[in-house]
Amino acid sequence: MTDQLLLDLVACLWFVVAWHGVDPVVDRMRWGGPSLTMLMDAHRRRWMDVMRARNLRMVDTAIMASLQNGTAFFASSSLIALGGSFALLNQTDRMVEIFHDLPFHVASAKTVLEAKILGLAAIYAFAFFKFGWSYRLFNYSAILIGAVPEPDEADPAEMERATDRAADMQIDAGHHFHSGLRALFFSVGFFGWFVNAWVFLASTTFILGVLMRRQYLSRARAALLDEAAAKRPISRP
């Protein structure tokens, strides 16, 4: 095994670990307190708690429509990017010529480029399936919201169960949406591999750092922590 091949394998392994290691950290673990995702999960539950007290739920349906439209946009974008990746496979000869003209060294063998383009296509395919499933779950969540009885038509226990079902579906849809977004973010880092493995390692680490900063050091998280500390606990026991 050559040194270059070993470095490529290490860079790929780091990319996979960084990409798929983010999900359990920000979705379930409390390293340094709750992540931005966990805080928003608590607010999704609060939304459902407020919703069940309303007789007229036009506001809730408008919010659901906004969530669904955003998810559909990213699903369509992922599908377009996937098609673009396959179209790029027909341009590998031209890419080799372009890379040879660059002032810095780029590993530009045709077979290597094709393998990297297929890897990029796999990331976009993953994102598309995540967004597609998230869109369906948001549809299910809308149905469950519609199935929540009006406040004066159900006993408290039945209302609680219906609200919890809607909240759980809403949270699951949000997590799949976040996973699709992370795939798109890391696809930007994947472009570093088209230069060389060292740039790939650096770009992957940079994307990981940006995502973790947003989850734990962003102003959005600070705003939610301030609100949670001032009013009530951030999660349901």
C-alpha positions as CSV (number, residue, x, y, z in Angstrom):
1,M,0.0,0.0,0.0
2,T,1.4,3.3,-1.0
3,D,1.7,6.3,1.3
4,Q,-0.8,8.3,-0.9
5,L,-3.4,5.5,-0.8
6,L,-2.9,5.1,3.0
7,L,-3.4,8.9,3.4
8,D,-6.6,8.8,1.3
9,L,-8.0,6.0,3.4
10,V,-7.3,7.9,6.6
11,A,-8.9,11.0,5.2
12,C,-12.0,9.0,4.1
13,L,-12.2,7.3,7.5
14,W,-12.0,10.7,9.3
15,F,-14.7,12.1,7.0
16,V,-17.1,9.2,7.8
17,V,-16.4,9.4,11.5
18,A,-16.8,13.2,11.6
19,W,-20.0,13.1,9.4
20,H,-21.9,10.3,11.2
21,G,-20.4,11.1,14.6
22,V,-22.1,14.4,14.8
23,D,-25.7,13.0,14.9
24,P,-25.4,11.1,18.3
25,V,-23.5,13.9,19.9
26,V,-25.9,16.8,19.1
27,D,-29.1,14.7,19.1
28,R,-28.7,12.7,22.3
29,M,-25.5,13.5,24.3
30,R,-25.2,16.4,26.7
31,W,-21.5,17.4,26.4
32,G,-21.2,20.8,27.9
33,G,-25.0,21.0,28.2
34,P,-27.8,20.5,25.7
35,S,-27.1,21.2,22.1
36,L,-29.1,23.6,20.0
37,T,-31.0,20.6,18.4
38,M,-31.9,19.3,21.9
39,L,-33.2,22.7,23.0
40,M,-35.3,23.0,19.9
41,D,-36.7,19.5,20.5
42,A,-38.0,20.8,23.8
43,H,-39.6,23.7,22.1
44,R,-41.3,21.4,19.6
45,R,-42.9,19.7,22.6
46,R,-43.9,23.1,24.0
47,W,-45.4,23.9,20.7
48,M,-47.6,20.8,20.8
49,D,-48.6,21.6,24.4
50,V,-49.7,25.1,23.3
51,M,-51.4,23.7,20.2
52,R,-53.6,21.4,22.1
53,A,-55.1,24.2,24.1
54,R,-56.3,26.0,20.9
55,N,-59.7,25.3,19.4
56,L,-58.6,27.0,16.1
57,R,-55.3,25.7,14.8
58,M,-54.6,27.8,11.7
59,V,-51.3,29.0,13.1
60,D,-50.2,25.4,13.6
61,T,-51.1,24.4,10.0
62,A,-49.2,27.5,8.7
63,I,-46.1,26.5,10.6
64,M,-46.4,22.9,9.3
65,A,-46.7,24.2,5.7
66,S,-43.6,26.2,6.2
67,L,-41.7,23.2,7.5
68,Q,-42.9,21.0,4.7
69,N,-42.0,23.6,2.0
70,G,-38.5,24.0,3.4
71,T,-38.0,20.3,3.4
72,A,-39.3,19.9,-0.1
73,F,-36.9,22.6,-1.3
74,F,-33.9,20.8,0.1
75,A,-35.1,17.4,-1.2
76,S,-35.4,18.9,-4.7
77,S,-32.0,20.6,-4.4
78,S,-30.4,17.3,-3.3
79,L,-31.9,15.5,-6.3
80,I,-30.6,18.2,-8.7
81,A,-27.1,18.0,-7.1
82,L,-27.3,14.2,-7.5
83,G,-28.1,14.6,-11.2
84,G,-25.3,17.1,-11.6
85,S,-22.8,14.6,-10.0
86,F,-23.7,12.0,-12.6
87,A,-23.4,14.5,-15.4
88,L,-20.0,15.3,-14.1
89,L,-18.9,11.8,-14.8
90,N,-19.1,12.6,-18.5
91,Q,-16.6,15.4,-18.0
92,T,-13.7,13.6,-16.2
93,D,-11.4,14.0,-19.3
94,R,-12.0,17.8,-19.2
95,M,-11.4,17.8,-15.4
96,V,-8.1,16.0,-15.8
97,E,-7.0,18.7,-18.3
98,I,-8.1,21.5,-16.0
99,F,-6.3,20.0,-13.0
100,H,-3.1,19.6,-15.0
101,D,-3.1,23.3,-15.7
102,L,-3.5,24.3,-12.0
103,P,-0.4,25.8,-10.3
104,F,-0.5,23.3,-7.5
105,H,-0.5,19.5,-7.5
106,V,-3.8,17.7,-7.8
107,A,-4.2,13.9,-8.0
108,S,-6.1,13.9,-11.3
109,A,-6.1,10.3,-12.7
110,K,-9.4,9.7,-14.4
111,T,-10.3,6.6,-12.4
112,V,-9.6,8.5,-9.2
113,L,-11.8,11.4,-10.2
114,E,-14.6,9.0,-11.1
115,A,-14.4,7.4,-7.7
116,K,-14.5,10.7,-5.9
117,I,-17.5,11.9,-8.0
118,L,-19.3,8.7,-7.2
119,G,-18.6,9.4,-3.5
120,L,-20.0,12.8,-3.9
121,A,-23.1,11.4,-5.6
122,A,-23.6,9.0,-2.7
123,I,-23.6,11.9,-0.2
124,Y,-26.3,13.7,-2.2
125,A,-28.3,10.5,-2.5
126,F,-28.2,10.1,1.3
127,A,-29.3,13.7,1.7
128,F,-32.2,13.2,-0.7
129,F,-33.5,10.2,1.1
130,K,-33.2,12.0,4.5
131,F,-35.1,15.0,3.2
132,G,-37.7,12.8,1.5
133,W,-38.3,10.8,4.7
134,S,-38.4,14.0,6.7
135,Y,-41.0,15.4,4.3
136,R,-43.2,12.4,4.8
137,L,-42.8,12.5,8.6
138,F,-43.8,16.2,8.6
139,N,-47.0,15.1,6.7
140,Y,-47.6,12.4,9.3
141,S,-47.1,15.1,12.0
142,A,-49.6,17.3,10.3
143,I,-52.1,14.5,10.4
144,L,-51.4,13.8,14.0
145,I,-51.9,17.4,14.9
146,G,-55.3,17.3,13.1
147,A,-56.1,14.2,15.2
148,V,-55.5,15.9,18.5
149,P,-59.0,16.4,20.0
150,E,-60.3,19.9,20.9
151,P,-59.8,20.8,24.5
152,D,-63.4,20.4,25.5
153,E,-63.9,17.0,23.7
154,A,-61.4,14.7,25.3
155,D,-60.2,13.7,28.8
156,P,-56.7,14.9,29.9
157,A,-55.1,11.5,29.5
158,E,-56.3,11.1,25.9
159,M,-55.2,14.6,25.1
160,E,-51.7,14.0,26.6
161,R,-51.3,10.8,24.5
162,A,-52.3,12.5,21.3
163,T,-50.0,15.5,22.0
164,D,-47.1,13.2,22.7
165,R,-47.6,11.3,19.5
166,A,-47.6,14.5,17.5
167,A,-44.5,15.8,19.3
168,D,-42.6,12.6,18.8
169,M,-43.3,12.6,15.1
170,Q,-42.4,16.2,14.8
171,I,-39.1,15.6,16.6
172,D,-38.2,12.6,14.5
173,A,-39.0,14.6,11.3
174,G,-36.7,17.4,12.5
175,H,-33.9,15.0,13.2
176,H,-34.0,13.5,9.7
177,F,-34.1,17.0,8.3
178,H,-31.0,18.0,10.3
179,S,-29.2,14.8,9.1
180,G,-29.9,15.8,5.5
181,L,-28.6,19.3,6.1
182,R,-25.4,17.8,7.6
183,A,-24.9,15.7,4.6
184,L,-25.0,18.8,2.4
185,F,-22.6,20.6,4.7
186,F,-20.1,17.8,4.7
187,S,-20.4,17.5,0.9
188,V,-18.7,20.9,0.8
189,G,-15.8,19.4,2.8
190,F,-15.8,16.5,0.5
191,F,-14.7,18.8,-2.4
192,G,-11.4,19.1,-0.6
193,W,-10.6,15.5,-1.7
194,F,-10.6,16.7,-5.3
195,V,-7.4,18.6,-4.4
196,N,-5.6,16.0,-2.2
197,A,-6.0,14.1,1.0
198,W,-4.5,16.8,3.2
199,V,-6.9,19.4,2.0
200,F,-9.7,16.8,2.5
201,L,-8.7,16.3,6.1
202,A,-8.5,20.1,6.7
203,S,-11.9,20.8,5.0
204,T,-13.6,18.0,6.9
205,T,-12.3,19.2,10.2
206,F,-13.3,22.8,9.4
207,I,-16.9,21.7,8.6
208,L,-17.0,19.7,11.8
209,G,-15.8,22.7,13.8
210,V,-18.4,25.0,12.2
211,L,-21.3,22.6,12.9
212,M,-20.2,22.0,16.5
213,R,-19.8,25.7,17.1
214,R,-23.3,26.3,15.9
215,Q,-24.6,23.6,18.2
216,Y,-22.8,24.7,21.4
217,L,-21.4,28.2,21.0
218,S,-23.8,30.0,18.7
219,R,-26.0,33.0,19.7
220,A,-29.1,31.0,18.8
221,R,-28.2,28.4,21.5
222,A,-27.4,31.2,24.0
223,A,-30.8,32.8,23.4
224,L,-32.6,29.5,24.0
225,L,-30.5,28.8,27.2
226,D,-31.4,32.3,28.5
227,E,-35.1,31.7,27.8
228,A,-34.9,28.2,29.4
229,A,-33.1,29.4,32.5
230,A,-35.5,32.4,32.9
231,K,-38.8,30.5,32.5
232,R,-38.8,26.7,32.9
233,P,-36.9,23.5,32.4
234,I,-35.8,22.8,28.8
235,S,-37.1,19.2,28.6
236,R,-39.9,17.1,29.9
237,P,-39.0,14.6,32.7
